[in-house]
Amino acid sequence: MKKYILALISFILGASCFVAYSVIGSEVAPDGALVEPFFLIPVGYLLIAIAIIIPLIVTVLSFFRNPKTR
Protein backbone atom coordinates (compact mmCIF):
# COMPACT_ATOMS: atom_id res chain seq x y z
CA MET A 1 0.00 0.00 0.00
CA LYS A 2 2.91 2.34 0.66
CA LYS A 3 3.94 2.30 -2.99
CA TYR A 4 0.53 3.62 -4.09
CA ILE A 5 0.26 6.46 -1.56
CA LEU A 6 1.48 9.08 -4.06
CA ALA A 7 -1.22 8.00 -6.52
CA LEU A 8 -3.87 8.16 -3.81
CA ILE A 9 -2.82 11.64 -2.72
CA SER A 10 -2.78 12.78 -6.35
CA PHE A 11 -6.29 11.42 -6.90
CA ILE A 12 -7.65 13.10 -3.78
CA LEU A 13 -6.09 16.44 -4.77
CA GLY A 14 -7.46 16.14 -8.30
CA ALA A 15 -10.95 15.38 -7.07
CA SER A 16 -10.74 18.27 -4.62
CA CYS A 17 -9.83 20.61 -7.50
CA PHE A 18 -13.10 19.71 -9.25
CA VAL A 19 -15.08 20.10 -6.03
CA ALA A 20 -13.46 23.46 -5.33
CA TYR A 21 -14.25 24.66 -8.85
CA SER A 22 -17.90 23.74 -8.35
CA VAL A 23 -18.11 25.31 -4.90
CA ILE A 24 -16.36 28.56 -5.83
CA GLY A 25 -18.41 29.02 -8.98
CA SER A 26 -18.14 31.88 -11.42
CA GLU A 27 -19.50 35.39 -11.53
CA VAL A 28 -19.63 38.33 -13.88
CA ALA A 29 -17.71 41.40 -12.74
CA PRO A 30 -19.31 44.85 -12.99
CA ASP A 31 -17.25 45.58 -16.11
CA GLY A 32 -18.64 42.46 -17.85
CA ALA A 33 -15.62 40.20 -17.41
CA LEU A 34 -16.15 36.60 -16.37
CA VAL A 35 -14.37 35.77 -13.10
CA GLU A 36 -13.87 32.05 -12.48
CA PRO A 37 -11.14 29.76 -11.11
CA PHE A 38 -10.56 28.10 -14.50
CA PHE A 39 -7.04 26.93 -13.58
CA LEU A 40 -8.55 24.27 -11.29
CA ILE A 41 -9.91 22.25 -14.22
CA PRO A 42 -6.61 21.45 -16.01
CA VAL A 43 -4.82 21.00 -12.69
CA GLY A 44 -7.50 18.51 -11.64
CA TYR A 45 -7.18 16.58 -14.91
CA LEU A 46 -3.40 16.54 -14.58
CA LEU A 47 -3.54 15.17 -11.03
CA ILE A 48 -6.08 12.50 -12.00
CA ALA A 49 -3.87 11.47 -14.95
CA ILE A 50 -0.88 11.22 -12.63
CA ALA A 51 -2.97 9.11 -10.26
CA ILE A 52 -3.72 6.70 -13.13
CA ILE A 53 -0.18 6.56 -14.52
CA ILE A 54 1.73 6.01 -11.25
CA PRO A 55 0.14 2.60 -10.40
CA LEU A 56 0.78 1.42 -13.96
CA ILE A 57 4.45 2.33 -13.71
CA VAL A 58 4.79 0.79 -10.25
CA THR A 59 3.15 -2.44 -11.44
CA VAL A 60 5.35 -2.74 -14.50
CA LEU A 61 8.52 -1.99 -12.52
CA SER A 62 7.63 -4.52 -9.83
CA PHE A 63 6.92 -7.14 -12.50
CA PHE A 64 10.36 -6.70 -14.06
CA ARG A 65 12.19 -6.51 -10.74
CA ASN A 66 10.55 -9.62 -9.27
CA PRO A 67 9.59 -11.90 -12.15
CA LYS A 68 7.67 -14.96 -11.07
CA THR A 69 9.28 -18.31 -11.81
CA ARG A 70 7.47 -20.20 -14.55
PyMOL Python script that loads the backbone (N, CA, C, O; Angstrom):
from pymol import cmd

cmd.read_pdbstr("""\
ATOM      1  N   MET A   1       0.817  -1.193   0.000  1.00  0.00           N
ATOM      2  CA  MET A   1       0.000   0.000   0.000  1.00  0.00           C
ATOM      3  C   MET A   1       0.864   1.261   0.000  1.00  0.00           C
ATOM      4  O   MET A   1       0.461   2.296  -0.530  1.00  0.00           O
ATOM      5  N   LYS A   2       2.042   1.169   0.591  1.00  0.00           N
ATOM      6  CA  LYS A   2       2.910   2.341   0.658  1.00  0.00           C
ATOM      7  C   LYS A   2       3.343   2.810  -0.721  1.00  0.00           C
ATOM      8  O   LYS A   2       3.561   4.004  -0.924  1.00  0.00           O
ATOM      9  N   LYS A   3       3.471   1.893  -1.672  1.00  0.00           N
ATOM     10  CA  LYS A   3       3.942   2.303  -2.986  1.00  0.00           C
ATOM     11  C   LYS A   3       2.861   3.003  -3.805  1.00  0.00           C
ATOM     12  O   LYS A   3       3.171   3.601  -4.835  1.00  0.00           O
ATOM     13  N   TYR A   4       1.610   2.945  -3.378  1.00  0.00           N
ATOM     14  CA  TYR A   4       0.525   3.615  -4.087  1.00  0.00           C
ATOM     15  C   TYR A   4       0.038   4.878  -3.379  1.00  0.00           C
ATOM     16  O   TYR A   4      -0.963   5.463  -3.794  1.00  0.00           O
ATOM     17  N   ILE A   5       0.716   5.305  -2.333  1.00  0.00           N
ATOM     18  CA  ILE A   5       0.261   6.462  -1.563  1.00  0.00           C
ATOM     19  C   ILE A   5       0.352   7.751  -2.378  1.00  0.00           C
ATOM     20  O   ILE A   5      -0.499   8.627  -2.228  1.00  0.00           O
ATOM     21  N   LEU A   6       1.352   7.884  -3.227  1.00  0.00           N
ATOM     22  CA  LEU A   6       1.475   9.077  -4.063  1.00  0.00           C
ATOM     23  C   LEU A   6       0.320   9.158  -5.062  1.00  0.00           C
ATOM     24  O   LEU A   6      -0.192  10.244  -5.331  1.00  0.00           O
ATOM     25  N   ALA A   7      -0.086   8.026  -5.605  1.00  0.00           N
ATOM     26  CA  ALA A   7      -1.218   8.003  -6.524  1.00  0.00           C
ATOM     27  C   ALA A   7      -2.511   8.345  -5.787  1.00  0.00           C
ATOM     28  O   ALA A   7      -3.362   9.047  -6.332  1.00  0.00           O
ATOM     29  N   LEU A   8      -2.667   7.869  -4.584  1.00  0.00           N
ATOM     30  CA  LEU A   8      -3.869   8.157  -3.808  1.00  0.00           C
ATOM     31  C   LEU A   8      -3.949   9.639  -3.458  1.00  0.00           C
ATOM     32  O   LEU A   8      -5.013  10.248  -3.566  1.00  0.00           O
ATOM     33  N   ILE A   9      -2.844  10.209  -3.046  1.00  0.00           N
ATOM     34  CA  ILE A   9      -2.822  11.642  -2.724  1.00  0.00           C
ATOM     35  C   ILE A   9      -3.114  12.467  -3.969  1.00  0.00           C
ATOM     36  O   ILE A   9      -3.849  13.452  -3.905  1.00  0.00           O
ATOM     37  N   SER A  10      -2.543  12.070  -5.094  1.00  0.00           N
ATOM     38  CA  SER A  10      -2.781  12.781  -6.345  1.00  0.00           C
ATOM     39  C   SER A  10      -4.252  12.706  -6.745  1.00  0.00           C
ATOM     40  O   SER A  10      -4.813  13.697  -7.212  1.00  0.00           O
ATOM     41  N   PHE A  11      -4.875  11.562  -6.570  1.00  0.00           N
ATOM     42  CA  PHE A  11      -6.291  11.421  -6.904  1.00  0.00           C
ATOM     43  C   PHE A  11      -7.167  12.285  -6.001  1.00  0.00           C
ATOM     44  O   PHE A  11      -8.107  12.927  -6.470  1.00  0.00           O
ATOM     45  N   ILE A  12      -6.860  12.298  -4.729  1.00  0.00           N
ATOM     46  CA  ILE A  12      -7.647  13.105  -3.784  1.00  0.00           C
ATOM     47  C   ILE A  12      -7.506  14.593  -4.104  1.00  0.00           C
ATOM     48  O   ILE A  12      -8.491  15.330  -4.070  1.00  0.00           O
ATOM     49  N   LEU A  13      -6.295  15.034  -4.412  1.00  0.00           N
ATOM     50  CA  LEU A  13      -6.094  16.441  -4.766  1.00  0.00           C
ATOM     51  C   LEU A  13      -6.799  16.794  -6.068  1.00  0.00           C
ATOM     52  O   LEU A  13      -7.367  17.879  -6.190  1.00  0.00           O
ATOM     53  N   GLY A  14      -6.769  15.891  -7.041  1.00  0.00           N
ATOM     54  CA  GLY A  14      -7.460  16.135  -8.304  1.00  0.00           C
ATOM     55  C   GLY A  14      -8.963  16.233  -8.127  1.00  0.00           C
ATOM     56  O   GLY A  14      -9.609  17.111  -8.700  1.00  0.00           O
ATOM     57  N   ALA A  15      -9.514  15.335  -7.337  1.00  0.00           N
ATOM     58  CA  ALA A  15     -10.953  15.383  -7.070  1.00  0.00           C
ATOM     59  C   ALA A  15     -11.314  16.644  -6.293  1.00  0.00           C
ATOM     60  O   ALA A  15     -12.369  17.234  -6.524  1.00  0.00           O
ATOM     61  N   SER A  16     -10.451  17.056  -5.380  1.00  0.00           N
ATOM     62  CA  SER A  16     -10.743  18.268  -4.616  1.00  0.00           C
ATOM     63  C   SER A  16     -10.663  19.514  -5.494  1.00  0.00           C
ATOM     64  O   SER A  16     -11.338  20.504  -5.211  1.00  0.00           O
ATOM     65  N   CYS A  17      -9.852  19.488  -6.555  1.00  0.00           N
ATOM     66  CA  CYS A  17      -9.834  20.613  -7.501  1.00  0.00           C
ATOM     67  C   CYS A  17     -11.183  20.760  -8.186  1.00  0.00           C
ATOM     68  O   CYS A  17     -11.676  21.878  -8.341  1.00  0.00           O
ATOM     69  N   PHE A  18     -11.790  19.647  -8.599  1.00  0.00           N
ATOM     70  CA  PHE A  18     -13.104  19.712  -9.249  1.00  0.00           C
ATOM     71  C   PHE A  18     -14.187  20.157  -8.272  1.00  0.00           C
ATOM     72  O   PHE A  18     -15.081  20.920  -8.638  1.00  0.00           O
ATOM     73  N   VAL A  19     -14.109  19.688  -7.044  1.00  0.00           N
ATOM     74  CA  VAL A  19     -15.081  20.101  -6.034  1.00  0.00           C
ATOM     75  C   VAL A  19     -14.926  21.590  -5.733  1.00  0.00           C
ATOM     76  O   VAL A  19     -15.918  22.308  -5.609  1.00  0.00           O
ATOM     77  N   ALA A  20     -13.696  22.047  -5.616  1.00  0.00           N
ATOM     78  CA  ALA A  20     -13.456  23.459  -5.333  1.00  0.00           C
ATOM     79  C   ALA A  20     -13.944  24.333  -6.475  1.00  0.00           C
ATOM     80  O   ALA A  20     -14.491  25.409  -6.234  1.00  0.00           O
ATOM     81  N   TYR A  21     -13.758  23.895  -7.712  1.00  0.00           N
ATOM     82  CA  TYR A  21     -14.254  24.658  -8.855  1.00  0.00           C
ATOM     83  C   TYR A  21     -15.773  24.776  -8.809  1.00  0.00           C
ATOM     84  O   TYR A  21     -16.327  25.832  -9.112  1.00  0.00           O
ATOM     85  N   SER A  22     -16.434  23.706  -8.436  1.00  0.00           N
ATOM     86  CA  SER A  22     -17.901  23.740  -8.353  1.00  0.00           C
ATOM     87  C   SER A  22     -18.383  24.612  -7.199  1.00  0.00           C
ATOM     88  O   SER A  22     -19.372  25.332  -7.334  1.00  0.00           O
ATOM     89  N   VAL A  23     -17.696  24.548  -6.078  1.00  0.00           N
ATOM     90  CA  VAL A  23     -18.110  25.314  -4.904  1.00  0.00           C
ATOM     91  C   VAL A  23     -17.852  26.806  -5.091  1.00  0.00           C
ATOM     92  O   VAL A  23     -18.694  27.632  -4.738  1.00  0.00           O
ATOM     93  N   ILE A  24     -16.699  27.150  -5.641  1.00  0.00           N
ATOM     94  CA  ILE A  24     -16.359  28.559  -5.829  1.00  0.00           C
ATOM     95  C   ILE A  24     -17.284  29.198  -6.861  1.00  0.00           C
ATOM     96  O   ILE A  24     -17.772  30.310  -6.663  1.00  0.00           O
ATOM     97  N   GLY A  25     -17.517  28.493  -7.951  1.00  0.00           N
ATOM     98  CA  GLY A  25     -18.405  29.016  -8.975  1.00  0.00           C
ATOM     99  C   GLY A  25     -17.786  30.148  -9.774  1.00  0.00           C
ATOM    100  O   GLY A  25     -16.599  30.447  -9.645  1.00  0.00           O
ATOM    101  N   SER A  26     -18.615  30.770 -10.604  1.00  0.00           N
ATOM    102  CA  SER A  26     -18.142  31.881 -11.418  1.00  0.00           C
ATOM    103  C   SER A  26     -19.133  33.033 -11.303  1.00  0.00           C
ATOM    104  O   SER A  26     -20.297  32.849 -10.950  1.00  0.00           O
ATOM    105  N   GLU A  27     -18.642  34.205 -11.607  1.00  0.00           N
ATOM    106  CA  GLU A  27     -19.497  35.394 -11.532  1.00  0.00           C
ATOM    107  C   GLU A  27     -19.063  36.382 -12.602  1.00  0.00           C
ATOM    108  O   GLU A  27     -17.953  36.299 -13.128  1.00  0.00           O
ATOM    109  N   VAL A  28     -19.928  37.292 -12.910  1.00  0.00           N
ATOM    110  CA  VAL A  28     -19.631  38.332 -13.881  1.00  0.00           C
ATOM    111  C   VAL A  28     -19.307  39.610 -13.116  1.00  0.00           C
ATOM    112  O   VAL A  28     -20.094  40.078 -12.293  1.00  0.00           O
ATOM    113  N   ALA A  29     -18.144  40.158 -13.403  1.00  0.00           N
ATOM    114  CA  ALA A  29     -17.705  41.399 -12.743  1.00  0.00           C
ATOM    115  C   ALA A  29     -18.535  42.573 -13.266  1.00  0.00           C
ATOM    116  O   ALA A  29     -19.167  42.464 -14.317  1.00  0.00           O
ATOM    117  N   PRO A  30     -18.538  43.681 -12.547  1.00  0.00           N
ATOM    118  CA  PRO A  30     -19.310  44.846 -12.988  1.00  0.00           C
ATOM    119  C   PRO A  30     -18.915  45.364 -14.382  1.00  0.00           C
ATOM    120  O   PRO A  30     -19.732  45.970 -15.075  1.00  0.00           O
ATOM    121  N   ASP A  31     -17.668  45.124 -14.785  1.00  0.00           N
ATOM    122  CA  ASP A  31     -17.248  45.576 -16.110  1.00  0.00           C
ATOM    123  C   ASP A  31     -17.576  44.568 -17.206  1.00  0.00           C
ATOM    124  O   ASP A  31     -17.244  44.801 -18.368  1.00  0.00           O
ATOM    125  N   GLY A  32     -18.213  43.464 -16.868  1.00  0.00           N
ATOM    126  CA  GLY A  32     -18.641  42.463 -17.847  1.00  0.00           C
ATOM    127  C   GLY A  32     -17.672  41.312 -18.039  1.00  0.00           C
ATOM    128  O   GLY A  32     -17.915  40.444 -18.879  1.00  0.00           O
ATOM    129  N   ALA A  33     -16.597  41.278 -17.298  1.00  0.00           N
ATOM    130  CA  ALA A  33     -15.618  40.201 -17.408  1.00  0.00           C
ATOM    131  C   ALA A  33     -16.068  39.008 -16.566  1.00  0.00           C
ATOM    132  O   ALA A  33     -16.623  39.168 -15.479  1.00  0.00           O
ATOM    133  N   LEU A  34     -15.817  37.823 -17.088  1.00  0.00           N
ATOM    134  CA  LEU A  34     -16.151  36.602 -16.366  1.00  0.00           C
ATOM    135  C   LEU A  34     -15.022  36.260 -15.405  1.00  0.00           C
ATOM    136  O   LEU A  34     -13.865  36.156 -15.813  1.00  0.00           O
ATOM    137  N   VAL A  35     -15.352  36.086 -14.134  1.00  0.00           N
ATOM    138  CA  VAL A  35     -14.366  35.767 -13.097  1.00  0.00           C
ATOM    139  C   VAL A  35     -14.655  34.350 -12.615  1.00  0.00           C
ATOM    140  O   VAL A  35     -15.693  34.083 -12.009  1.00  0.00           O
ATOM    141  N   GLU A  36     -13.709  33.440 -12.898  1.00  0.00           N
ATOM    142  CA  GLU A  36     -13.867  32.052 -12.476  1.00  0.00           C
ATOM    143  C   GLU A  36     -12.496  31.431 -12.233  1.00  0.00           C
ATOM    144  O   GLU A  36     -11.511  31.872 -12.824  1.00  0.00           O
ATOM    145  N   PRO A  37     -12.413  30.422 -11.379  1.00  0.00           N
ATOM    146  CA  PRO A  37     -11.137  29.759 -11.112  1.00  0.00           C
ATOM    147  C   PRO A  37     -10.869  28.660 -12.148  1.00  0.00           C
ATOM    148  O   PRO A  37     -10.819  27.478 -11.810  1.00  0.00           O
ATOM    149  N   PHE A  38     -10.696  29.064 -13.412  1.00  0.00           N
ATOM    150  CA  PHE A  38     -10.561  28.100 -14.501  1.00  0.00           C
ATOM    151  C   PHE A  38      -9.331  27.215 -14.356  1.00  0.00           C
ATOM    152  O   PHE A  38      -9.338  26.081 -14.836  1.00  0.00           O
ATOM    153  N   PHE A  39      -8.280  27.699 -13.709  1.00  0.00           N
ATOM    154  CA  PHE A  39      -7.043  26.926 -13.581  1.00  0.00           C
ATOM    155  C   PHE A  39      -7.247  25.604 -12.838  1.00  0.00           C
ATOM    156  O   PHE A  39      -6.433  24.690 -12.968  1.00  0.00           O
ATOM    157  N   LEU A  40      -8.323  25.500 -12.063  1.00  0.00           N
ATOM    158  CA  LEU A  40      -8.546  24.269 -11.294  1.00  0.00           C
ATOM    159  C   LEU A  40      -8.918  23.084 -12.190  1.00  0.00           C
ATOM    160  O   LEU A  40      -8.664  21.936 -11.826  1.00  0.00           O
ATOM    161  N   ILE A  41      -9.507  23.344 -13.341  1.00  0.00           N
ATOM    162  CA  ILE A  41      -9.907  22.245 -14.224  1.00  0.00           C
ATOM    163  C   ILE A  41      -8.701  21.515 -14.811  1.00  0.00           C
ATOM    164  O   ILE A  41      -8.613  20.297 -14.650  1.00  0.00           O
ATOM    165  N   PRO A  42      -7.758  22.198 -15.490  1.00  0.00           N
ATOM    166  CA  PRO A  42      -6.608  21.451 -16.013  1.00  0.00           C
ATOM    167  C   PRO A  42      -5.714  20.866 -14.925  1.00  0.00           C
ATOM    168  O   PRO A  42      -5.118  19.805 -15.114  1.00  0.00           O
ATOM    169  N   VAL A  43      -5.617  21.545 -13.797  1.00  0.00           N
ATOM    170  CA  VAL A  43      -4.821  20.999 -12.695  1.00  0.00           C
ATOM    171  C   VAL A  43      -5.469  19.717 -12.172  1.00  0.00           C
ATOM    172  O   VAL A  43      -4.774  18.750 -11.858  1.00  0.00           O
ATOM    173  N   GLY A  44      -6.793  19.711 -12.079  1.00  0.00           N
ATOM    174  CA  GLY A  44      -7.500  18.510 -11.642  1.00  0.00           C
ATOM    175  C   GLY A  44      -7.303  17.354 -12.603  1.00  0.00           C
ATOM    176  O   GLY A  44      -7.064  16.224 -12.177  1.00  0.00           O
ATOM    177  N   TYR A  45      -7.403  17.631 -13.917  1.00  0.00           N
ATOM    178  CA  TYR A  45      -7.180  16.577 -14.910  1.00  0.00           C
ATOM    179  C   TYR A  45      -5.743  16.064 -14.866  1.00  0.00           C
ATOM    180  O   TYR A  45      -5.507  14.864 -15.013  1.00  0.00           O
ATOM    181  N   LEU A  46      -4.799  16.952 -14.666  1.00  0.00           N
ATOM    182  CA  LEU A  46      -3.398  16.538 -14.576  1.00  0.00           C
ATOM    183  C   LEU A  46      -3.160  15.628 -13.373  1.00  0.00           C
ATOM    184  O   LEU A  46      -2.478  14.610 -13.486  1.00  0.00           O
ATOM    185  N   LEU A  47      -3.718  15.992 -12.235  1.00  0.00           N
ATOM    186  CA  LEU A  47      -3.536  15.173 -11.032  1.00  0.00           C
ATOM    187  C   LEU A  47      -4.226  13.818 -11.158  1.00  0.00           C
ATOM    188  O   LEU A  47      -3.699  12.811 -10.684  1.00  0.00           O
ATOM    189  N   ILE A  48      -5.397  13.781 -11.790  1.00  0.00           N
ATOM    190  CA  ILE A  48      -6.079  12.503 -12.000  1.00  0.00           C
ATOM    191  C   ILE A  48      -5.275  11.631 -12.962  1.00  0.00           C
ATOM    192  O   ILE A  48      -5.171  10.421 -12.757  1.00  0.00           O
ATOM    193  N   ALA A  49      -4.704  12.231 -14.009  1.00  0.00           N
ATOM    194  CA  ALA A  49      -3.872  11.472 -14.950  1.00  0.00           C
ATOM    195  C   ALA A  49      -2.640  10.908 -14.253  1.00  0.00           C
ATOM    196  O   ALA A  49      -2.251   9.766 -14.500  1.00  0.00           O
ATOM    197  N   ILE A  50      -2.033  11.701 -13.392  1.00  0.00           N
ATOM    198  CA  ILE A  50      -0.882  11.218 -12.629  1.00  0.00           C
ATOM    199  C   ILE A  50      -1.294  10.063 -11.726  1.00  0.00           C
ATOM    200  O   ILE A  50      -0.549   9.097 -11.563  1.00  0.00           O
ATOM    201  N   ALA A  51      -2.479  10.168 -11.142  1.00  0.00           N
ATOM    202  CA  ALA A  51      -2.966   9.106 -10.258  1.00  0.00           C
ATOM    203  C   ALA A  51      -3.235   7.817 -11.030  1.00  0.00           C
ATOM    204  O   ALA A  51      -3.192   6.736 -10.444  1.00  0.00           O
ATOM    205  N   ILE A  52      -3.506   7.906 -12.312  1.00  0.00           N
ATOM    206  CA  ILE A  52      -3.716   6.703 -13.130  1.00  0.00           C
ATOM    207  C   ILE A  52      -2.387   6.137 -13.612  1.00  0.00           C
ATOM    208  O   ILE A  52      -2.222   4.919 -13.681  1.00  0.00           O
ATOM    209  N   ILE A  53      -1.447   7.002 -13.942  1.00  0.00           N
ATOM    210  CA  ILE A  53      -0.177   6.560 -14.520  1.00  0.00           C
ATOM    211  C   ILE A  53       0.751   5.951 -13.477  1.00  0.00           C
ATOM    212  O   ILE A  53       1.436   4.972 -13.772  1.00  0.00           O
ATOM    213  N   ILE A  54       0.792   6.499 -12.276  1.00  0.00           N
ATOM    214  CA  ILE A  54       1.726   6.007 -11.250  1.00  0.00           C
ATOM    215  C   ILE A  54       1.514   4.523 -10.921  1.00  0.00           C
ATOM    216  O   ILE A  54       2.499   3.785 -10.882  1.00  0.00           O
ATOM    217  N   PRO A  55       0.278   4.042 -10.682  1.00  0.00           N
ATOM    218  CA  PRO A  55       0.140   2.602 -10.399  1.00  0.00           C
ATOM    219  C   PRO A  55       0.546   1.719 -11.577  1.00  0.00           C
ATOM    220  O   PRO A  55       1.044   0.611 -11.372  1.00  0.00           O
ATOM    221  N   LEU A  56       0.341   2.193 -12.804  1.00  0.00           N
ATOM    222  CA  LEU A  56       0.778   1.418 -13.964  1.00  0.00           C
ATOM    223  C   LEU A  56       2.297   1.281 -13.991  1.00  0.00           C
ATOM    224  O   LEU A  56       2.825   0.199 -14.247  1.00  0.00           O
ATOM    225  N   ILE A  57       2.987   2.371 -13.730  1.00  0.00           N
ATOM    226  CA  ILE A  57       4.450   2.333 -13.710  1.00  0.00           C
ATOM    227  C   ILE A  57       4.958   1.466 -12.570  1.00  0.00           C
ATOM    228  O   ILE A  57       5.893   0.687 -12.757  1.00  0.00           O
ATOM    229  N   VAL A  58       4.367   1.586 -11.410  1.00  0.00           N
ATOM    230  CA  VAL A  58       4.786   0.785 -10.254  1.00  0.00           C
ATOM    231  C   VAL A  58       4.564  -0.704 -10.518  1.00  0.00           C
ATOM    232  O   VAL A  58       5.399  -1.534 -10.158  1.00  0.00           O
ATOM    233  N   THR A  59       3.442  -1.037 -11.144  1.00  0.00           N
ATOM    234  CA  THR A  59       3.146  -2.440 -11.439  1.00  0.00           C
ATOM    235  C   THR A  59       4.127  -3.008 -12.447  1.00  0.00           C
ATOM    236  O   THR A  59       4.622  -4.121 -12.273  1.00  0.00           O
ATOM    237  N   VAL A  60       4.411  -2.257 -13.494  1.00  0.00           N
ATOM    238  CA  VAL A  60       5.353  -2.735 -14.505  1.00  0.00           C
ATOM    239  C   VAL A  60       6.747  -2.881 -13.912  1.00  0.00           C
ATOM    240  O   VAL A  60       7.423  -3.879 -14.163  1.00  0.00           O
ATOM    241  N   LEU A  61       7.186  -1.902 -13.131  1.00  0.00           N
ATOM    242  CA  LEU A  61       8.516  -1.994 -12.525  1.00  0.00           C
ATOM    243  C   LEU A  61       8.612  -3.162 -11.551  1.00  0.00           C
ATOM    244  O   LEU A  61       9.633  -3.848 -11.512  1.00  0.00           O
ATOM    245  N   SER A  62       7.572  -3.395 -10.773  1.00  0.00           N
ATOM    246  CA  SER A  62       7.628  -4.517  -9.831  1.00  0.00           C
ATOM    247  C   SER A  62       7.585  -5.858 -10.557  1.00  0.00           C
ATOM    248  O   SER A  62       8.128  -6.847 -10.063  1.00  0.00           O
ATOM    249  N   PHE A  63       6.947  -5.900 -11.720  1.00  0.00           N
ATOM    250  CA  PHE A  63       6.917  -7.140 -12.499  1.00  0.00           C
ATOM    251  C   PHE A  63       8.299  -7.469 -13.040  1.00  0.00           C
ATOM    252  O   PHE A  63       8.705  -8.631 -13.034  1.00  0.00           O
ATOM    253  N   PHE A  64       9.032  -6.454 -13.511  1.00  0.00           N
ATOM    254  CA  PHE A  64      10.360  -6.703 -14.057  1.00  0.00           C
ATOM    255  C   PHE A  64      11.413  -6.898 -12.977  1.00  0.00           C
ATOM    256  O   PHE A  64      12.412  -7.579 -13.209  1.00  0.00           O
ATOM    257  N   ARG A  65      11.211  -6.323 -11.818  1.00  0.00           N
ATOM    258  CA  ARG A  65      12.189  -6.509 -10.742  1.00  0.00           C
ATOM    259  C   ARG A  65      12.037  -7.869 -10.062  1.00  0.00           C
ATOM    260  O   ARG A  65      13.032  -8.477  -9.668  1.00  0.00           O
ATOM    261  N   ASN A  66      10.813  -8.345  -9.923  1.00  0.00           N
ATOM    262  CA  ASN A  66      10.546  -9.625  -9.271  1.00  0.00           C
ATOM    263  C   ASN A  66       9.742 -10.533 -10.184  1.00  0.00           C
ATOM    264  O   ASN A  66       8.567 -10.788  -9.920  1.00  0.00           O
ATOM    265  N   PRO A  67      10.358 -11.028 -11.260  1.00  0.00           N
ATOM    266  CA  PRO A  67       9.586 -11.903 -12.151  1.00  0.00           C
ATOM    267  C   PRO A  67       9.276 -13.230 -11.442  1.00  0.00           C
ATOM    268  O   PRO A  67      10.095 -13.784 -10.709  1.00  0.00           O
ATOM    269  N   LYS A  68       8.084 -13.696 -11.693  1.00  0.00           N
ATOM    270  CA  LYS A  68       7.671 -14.962 -11.073  1.00  0.00           C
ATOM    271  C   LYS A  68       8.294 -16.110 -11.863  1.00  0.00           C
ATOM    272  O   LYS A  68       8.408 -16.051 -13.087  1.00  0.00           O
ATOM    273  N   THR A  69       8.693 -17.150 -11.141  1.00  0.00           N
ATOM    274  CA  THR A  69       9.282 -18.311 -11.812  1.00  0.00           C
ATOM    275  C   THR A  69       8.183 -19.087 -12.519  1.00  0.00           C
ATOM    276  O   THR A  69       7.103 -19.315 -11.974  1.00  0.00           O
ATOM    277  N   ARG A  70       8.486 -19.480 -13.731  1.00  0.00           N
ATOM    278  CA  ARG A  70       7.474 -20.196 -14.549  1.00  0.00           C
ATOM    279  C   ARG A  70       7.922 -21.589 -14.837  1.00  0.00           C
ATOM    280  O   ARG A  70       7.212 -22.340 -15.505  1.00  0.00           O
TER     281      ARG A  70
END
""", "prot")
cmd.dss("prot")
cmd.show_as("cartoon", "prot")
cmd.util.cbc("prot")
cmd.orient("prot")
